[in-house]
Amino acid sequence: MAFAFIRHDTSIDFIGKRFWAYGVSFILLLAGLVSALWGNGLKMGIDFAGGMIAQVQFARPVADDALKAGVDIPALPGISTQRFGDGERDYLLRFSGTQEITAAAFRTTVMDALAAAFPDNAAEIQRLEMVGPKIGDDLTNKALGALYYAVLLIAVYISGRFEQRWMAAAVMAAVLWGGMYLLGFTGFGMGALVIFALFITLVVCFFLKLNFALGAVVGLLHDVLITAGLLSILNIEIDLNVIAALMTLIGYSLNDTIIIYDRLRENLRSADKLTLDRLINKSVNQTLSRTILTSGTTLAAALALYIVGGGVIHDFALTMLIGVFVGTASSIYVASAILLTLGDTDFYRGLQQKQDSYERPGEHGVV
């Protein structure tokens, strides 16, 4: 008998528990929104906000309060300190000031301040980073644009693959792409443009009945918003490493969603007497083994990076750990369950007949 990680006849009622999942998602989204607007806020790193960072190592441990008081430099305002690594000798010094200063002058200013504050504890600067405000704005716009266009292209792909509506998806993409370009001349920030474009994308998917695409897009937005909200609650800086993790999570969540969608498409053809909720449950249970194995191996790798990867990769690994949990849950309770929420049974039956005729053309006299 072949080894099976999950029994093939597993019949967990995932869809029946979807309202509990909706409640958890709502609480997490609300907590993240409150934190972003009235709490810690989205703490943007120097990659986006601009500023300077120095990684410093002392000969002996230094208390956090003593360090922050010692590097209160008028020429470099907006100081924040962060312990780096496992001991109390390594710190990251962040300066949010955007005034013009050379790397050599920055190094000298910091070293002089540390030498004056800790004359008996030698310090060494191991890394310097400097990002100007213009570069930070450019990186912010490109990161937001990348997230939006990734979601848009995913909507096109899902619509074409699972609904055989490449033309409608292509027209939607062309209009939204052109609209984003034209709106760029209005003077609105990239953040406002992306929010508006995402809203229009969801509306278009709904009215064109691109249901699979709508479910996937809502699931991806759910993952990104909850992950970003939890990062705000945990006071984690949003830097390029975190953006890379978010882009990775979009691909990961999409892969898991496509696996379930693909099995649902097969079941739509083979189990025409089952209701849609039972079809979705059946599809999720049939792919459960692959979902658990994929999520488990990804979590193991991310956890290893978080524990032994060092401070540089810490935020990336933490974002991955959060996102894998959220993405796995959203593939089941958001991207899949929203197909049932839309409630267009006739559409799915029509899709079933269309795919049957597409894959068995000989039955209709087509060679």
C-alpha positions as CSV (number, residue, x, y, z in Angstrom):
1,M,0.0,0.0,0.0
2,A,1.4,3.3,-1.0
3,F,2.3,5.8,1.7
4,A,-0.2,8.7,1.9
5,F,0.5,11.7,4.2
6,I,-3.2,12.6,4.2
7,R,-5.9,10.0,3.6
8,H,-7.4,10.4,0.1
9,D,-11.0,10.2,1.5
10,T,-10.5,13.0,4.0
11,S,-13.7,15.1,4.3
12,I,-13.0,18.1,6.6
13,D,-15.7,20.7,6.2
14,F,-13.5,23.7,5.5
15,I,-16.2,25.7,3.8
16,G,-18.6,25.2,6.7
17,K,-16.1,26.9,9.0
18,R,-15.5,29.8,6.6
19,F,-17.4,32.4,8.8
20,W,-15.0,31.7,11.7
21,A,-12.1,32.3,9.3
22,Y,-13.8,35.5,8.1
23,G,-14.0,36.7,11.7
24,V,-10.3,36.0,12.4
25,S,-9.4,37.8,9.2
26,F,-11.6,40.8,10.0
27,I,-10.0,41.1,13.5
28,L,-6.5,40.9,12.1
29,L,-7.2,43.4,9.4
30,L,-8.8,45.8,11.9
31,A,-5.9,45.4,14.3
32,G,-3.4,46.1,11.5
33,L,-5.4,49.2,10.4
34,V,-5.6,50.6,13.9
35,S,-1.9,50.0,14.3
36,A,-1.0,51.6,11.0
37,L,-3.2,54.7,11.5
38,W,-3.1,55.3,15.3
39,G,-0.4,53.0,16.6
40,N,3.1,52.2,15.5
41,G,2.3,53.1,11.9
42,L,4.0,51.5,8.9
43,K,7.6,52.1,9.8
44,M,9.4,52.7,6.5
45,G,13.1,51.9,6.4
46,I,15.7,54.2,4.9
47,D,15.3,52.4,1.6
48,F,12.0,54.3,1.2
49,A,12.0,57.1,3.7
50,G,15.7,58.1,3.1
51,G,18.3,58.5,5.8
52,M,21.5,56.8,7.1
53,I,22.3,53.7,8.9
54,A,25.4,52.5,10.7
55,Q,26.1,49.0,12.0
56,V,28.3,49.4,15.1
57,Q,30.1,46.8,17.1
58,F,31.5,47.6,20.6
59,A,34.3,45.9,22.4
60,R,32.0,45.3,25.4
61,P,28.2,45.3,25.9
62,V,26.4,48.6,26.0
63,A,23.0,49.4,27.5
64,D,20.3,50.6,25.0
65,D,19.6,53.8,27.0
66,A,23.2,54.7,27.3
67,L,23.8,54.2,23.6
68,K,20.9,56.3,22.5
69,A,21.9,59.2,24.9
70,G,25.5,58.9,23.7
71,V,24.7,59.3,20.0
72,D,22.3,62.2,20.4
73,I,24.0,64.2,17.6
74,P,22.5,67.6,16.6
75,A,24.0,67.3,13.1
76,L,22.3,63.9,12.6
77,P,18.7,64.1,13.9
78,G,16.1,61.4,14.2
79,I,18.3,58.8,15.8
80,S,16.9,55.4,16.6
81,T,18.9,52.4,17.9
82,Q,18.3,48.7,17.4
83,R,20.1,45.7,18.9
84,F,21.6,43.6,16.2
85,G,22.4,40.0,16.6
86,D,22.3,37.9,19.7
87,G,24.6,39.8,22.1
88,E,24.6,43.4,23.4
89,R,27.7,44.5,21.4
90,D,26.2,45.0,18.0
91,Y,23.8,47.8,17.2
92,L,22.1,49.5,14.2
93,L,22.1,53.3,14.4
94,R,19.5,54.8,12.2
95,F,19.3,58.5,11.3
96,S,16.2,59.8,9.5
97,G,17.7,63.1,8.6
98,T,18.0,63.8,4.9
99,Q,20.5,66.6,4.9
100,E,23.4,66.5,2.5
101,I,26.4,64.7,4.0
102,T,29.2,62.6,2.6
103,A,29.8,59.0,3.7
104,A,33.2,60.0,5.1
105,A,31.7,62.9,7.1
106,F,29.0,60.7,8.4
107,R,31.5,58.0,9.5
108,T,33.6,60.6,11.2
109,T,30.7,62.3,13.0
110,V,29.4,59.0,14.4
111,M,32.8,57.7,15.4
112,D,33.6,61.0,17.2
113,A,30.3,60.9,19.1
114,L,30.8,57.3,20.1
115,A,34.4,57.9,21.2
116,A,33.3,60.9,23.4
117,A,30.3,58.9,24.9
118,F,32.2,55.7,25.5
119,P,35.9,56.5,25.9
120,D,36.7,53.1,27.5
121,N,34.7,51.0,25.1
122,A,36.1,51.0,21.6
123,A,33.5,51.0,18.7
124,E,33.9,49.9,15.1
125,I,31.6,50.8,12.2
126,Q,31.1,47.6,10.2
127,R,28.6,48.9,7.6
128,L,27.2,52.2,6.3
129,E,24.1,52.8,4.2
130,M,22.9,56.2,2.9
131,V,19.8,56.8,0.9
132,G,18.7,60.2,-0.3
133,P,15.0,61.3,-0.2
134,K,14.7,61.3,-4.0
135,I,16.0,57.7,-4.3
136,G,13.6,56.7,-1.4
137,D,10.6,58.1,-3.3
138,D,11.6,56.4,-6.5
139,L,12.0,53.1,-4.7
140,T,8.6,53.5,-3.0
141,N,6.9,54.2,-6.3
142,K,8.5,51.2,-8.0
143,A,7.7,48.9,-5.1
144,L,4.0,49.9,-5.1
145,G,3.9,49.6,-8.9
146,A,5.4,46.2,-8.9
147,L,2.9,44.9,-6.3
148,Y,0.0,46.3,-8.4
149,Y,1.1,45.0,-11.8
150,A,1.9,41.6,-10.3
151,V,-1.7,41.4,-9.1
152,L,-3.1,42.6,-12.4
153,L,-1.1,40.0,-14.4
154,I,-2.2,37.3,-12.0
155,A,-5.9,38.3,-12.7
156,V,-5.3,38.0,-16.4
157,Y,-3.6,34.6,-16.1
158,I,-6.3,33.1,-13.7
159,S,-9.1,34.3,-16.0
160,G,-7.5,32.8,-19.1
161,R,-6.5,29.5,-17.6
162,F,-9.6,28.7,-15.5
163,E,-12.3,30.5,-17.3
164,Q,-11.1,30.5,-20.9
165,R,-11.7,34.3,-21.1
166,W,-8.3,35.5,-22.3
167,M,-9.8,38.3,-24.4
168,A,-11.9,39.8,-21.6
169,A,-8.9,39.6,-19.3
170,A,-6.6,41.2,-21.8
171,V,-9.0,44.1,-22.5
172,M,-9.3,44.7,-18.7
173,A,-5.5,44.6,-18.3
174,A,-5.0,47.0,-21.2
175,V,-7.5,49.5,-20.0
176,L,-6.2,49.5,-16.4
177,W,-2.6,49.7,-17.6
178,G,-3.4,52.6,-19.8
179,G,-5.5,54.2,-17.0
180,M,-2.6,54.0,-14.6
181,Y,-0.4,55.7,-17.1
182,L,-2.8,58.5,-17.7
183,L,-3.6,59.0,-14.0
184,G,0.1,59.4,-13.4
185,F,-0.2,62.9,-14.9
186,T,-2.8,63.9,-12.4
187,G,-0.2,64.5,-9.7
188,F,-1.6,62.0,-7.2
189,G,0.9,59.8,-5.3
190,M,1.6,56.3,-6.4
191,G,-0.1,54.9,-3.3
192,A,-3.4,56.6,-4.1
193,L,-3.1,55.5,-7.7
194,V,-2.5,51.9,-6.8
195,I,-5.5,51.9,-4.3
196,F,-7.8,53.3,-7.0
197,A,-6.5,50.9,-9.6
198,L,-7.0,47.9,-7.4
199,F,-10.5,49.0,-6.6
200,I,-11.3,49.3,-10.3
201,T,-9.7,45.9,-10.9
202,L,-12.0,44.2,-8.4
203,V,-15.1,46.0,-9.8
204,V,-14.2,45.0,-13.4
205,C,-13.6,41.4,-12.3
206,F,-17.0,41.3,-10.6
207,F,-19.1,42.8,-13.4
208,L,-17.3,40.6,-16.1
209,K,-17.9,37.6,-13.8
210,L,-14.2,36.8,-13.8
211,N,-14.9,34.9,-10.5
212,F,-11.7,32.8,-10.3
213,A,-9.6,36.0,-10.9
214,L,-11.7,37.9,-8.3
215,G,-11.1,35.2,-5.7
216,A,-7.4,35.1,-6.4
217,V,-7.0,38.9,-6.3
218,V,-9.0,39.2,-3.1
219,G,-6.9,36.4,-1.5
220,L,-3.7,38.2,-2.4
221,L,-4.8,41.5,-1.1
222,H,-5.9,39.8,2.1
223,D,-2.4,38.3,2.5
224,V,-0.5,41.5,1.9
225,L,-2.8,43.7,4.1
226,I,-2.8,41.3,7.0
227,T,1.0,40.7,6.8
228,A,1.7,44.4,6.6
229,G,-0.7,45.1,9.5
230,L,1.1,42.5,11.7
231,L,4.5,44.0,10.7
232,S,3.1,47.4,11.9
233,I,2.0,45.8,15.2
234,L,5.4,44.2,15.7
235,N,7.1,47.6,14.8
236,I,9.1,46.0,11.9
237,E,10.6,48.3,9.4
238,I,9.4,48.0,5.8
239,D,12.6,47.9,3.7
240,L,13.5,46.2,0.4
241,N,14.0,42.9,2.2
242,V,10.4,43.0,3.4
243,I,9.1,44.0,0.0
244,A,11.0,41.0,-1.5
245,A,9.3,38.8,1.1
246,L,5.9,40.2,0.2
247,M,6.5,39.6,-3.5
248,T,7.6,36.0,-2.7
249,L,4.4,35.5,-0.7
250,I,2.3,36.7,-3.6
251,G,3.8,34.0,-5.7
252,Y,3.5,31.4,-2.9
253,S,-0.1,32.1,-2.2
254,L,-1.0,32.2,-5.9
255,N,0.6,28.7,-6.3
256,D,-1.4,27.2,-3.5
257,T,-4.6,28.9,-4.9
258,I,-4.0,27.6,-8.4
259,I,-3.6,24.0,-7.1
260,I,-7.0,24.2,-5.5
261,Y,-8.6,25.9,-8.5
262,D,-7.1,23.3,-10.8
263,R,-8.6,20.4,-8.8
264,L,-11.9,22.3,-8.6
265,R,-12.0,22.7,-12.4
266,E,-11.5,18.9,-12.7
267,N,-14.2,18.2,-10.2
268,L,-16.6,20.5,-12.0
269,R,-16.4,18.2,-14.9
270,S,-16.6,14.9,-13.0
271,A,-19.0,15.5,-10.1
272,D,-21.9,17.4,-11.7
273,K,-24.4,16.3,-9.0
274,L,-22.5,17.9,-6.1
275,T,-23.3,21.4,-4.9
276,L,-20.7,24.0,-5.3
277,D,-19.8,24.1,-1.5
278,R,-19.3,20.3,-1.6
279,L,-17.2,20.6,-4.7
280,I,-14.9,23.2,-3.1
281,N,-14.6,21.1,0.1
282,K,-13.7,18.0,-2.0
283,S,-11.1,20.0,-4.0
284,V,-9.5,21.4,-0.8
285,N,-9.4,18.0,0.9
286,Q,-7.9,16.3,-2.2
287,T,-5.0,18.8,-2.3
288,L,-4.6,19.0,1.5
289,S,-1.6,16.7,1.6
290,R,0.3,18.9,-1.0
291,T,-0.7,22.1,0.8
292,I,0.5,20.8,4.2
293,L,3.8,19.5,2.8
294,T,4.5,22.7,0.8
295,S,3.6,25.0,3.7
296,G,5.6,22.8,6.2
297,T,8.8,22.8,4.1
298,T,8.5,26.6,3.5
299,L,7.9,27.3,7.2
300,A,10.9,25.1,8.1
301,A,13.2,27.0,5.7
302,A,11.9,30.4,6.9
303,L,12.3,29.4,10.6
304,A,15.9,28.3,10.0
305,L,16.6,31.7,8.4
306,Y,14.9,33.5,11.3
307,I,16.9,31.6,13.9
308,V,20.4,31.4,12.4
309,G,20.3,33.7,9.5
310,G,21.5,36.8,11.4
311,G,20.0,40.3,11.7
312,V,20.3,41.2,8.1
313,I,17.8,38.5,7.0
314,H,15.7,38.6,10.2
315,D,12.9,40.8,8.9
316,F,12.7,38.9,5.6
317,A,12.4,35.6,7.5
318,L,9.8,36.9,9.9
319,T,7.7,38.3,7.0
320,M,7.8,34.9,5.3
321,L,6.8,33.1,8.5
322,I,3.7,35.3,8.9
323,G,2.9,35.2,5.3
324,V,3.0,31.5,4.8
325,F,0.4,31.0,7.6
326,V,-1.8,33.7,6.2
327,G,-1.4,32.7,2.6
328,T,-2.2,29.0,3.3
329,A,-5.3,30.0,5.1
330,S,-6.4,32.5,2.5
331,S,-6.1,29.9,-0.3
332,I,-8.8,27.8,1.5
333,Y,-11.0,30.3,3.2
334,V,-10.7,33.4,1.0
335,A,-9.8,32.6,-2.6
336,S,-11.8,29.4,-2.7
337,A,-14.7,30.4,-0.4
338,I,-15.4,33.6,-2.3
339,L,-16.4,31.5,-5.3
340,L,-19.3,30.2,-3.2
341,T,-20.0,33.7,-1.8
342,L,-20.6,35.0,-5.3
343,G,-23.2,32.3,-5.7
344,D,-23.3,32.2,-9.5
345,T,-24.1,28.5,-9.9
346,D,-25.2,28.8,-13.5
347,F,-21.9,30.4,-14.4
348,Y,-20.0,27.3,-13.1
349,R,-22.2,24.9,-14.9
350,G,-21.7,26.8,-18.1
351,L,-18.0,26.7,-17.5
352,Q,-18.2,23.0,-17.0
353,Q,-20.0,22.5,-20.3
354,K,-17.6,24.8,-22.1
355,Q,-14.5,23.0,-20.8
356,D,-16.1,19.6,-21.7
357,S,-16.6,20.7,-25.3
358,Y,-13.2,22.2,-25.4
359,E,-11.4,19.1,-24.2
360,R,-13.6,16.6,-26.1
361,P,-14.1,18.2,-29.5
362,G,-14.7,14.9,-31.2
363,E,-18.1,14.6,-29.6
364,H,-19.3,17.7,-31.6
365,G,-17.9,16.5,-34.9
366,V,-14.7,18.6,-34.7
367,V,-11.5,16.8,-35.8
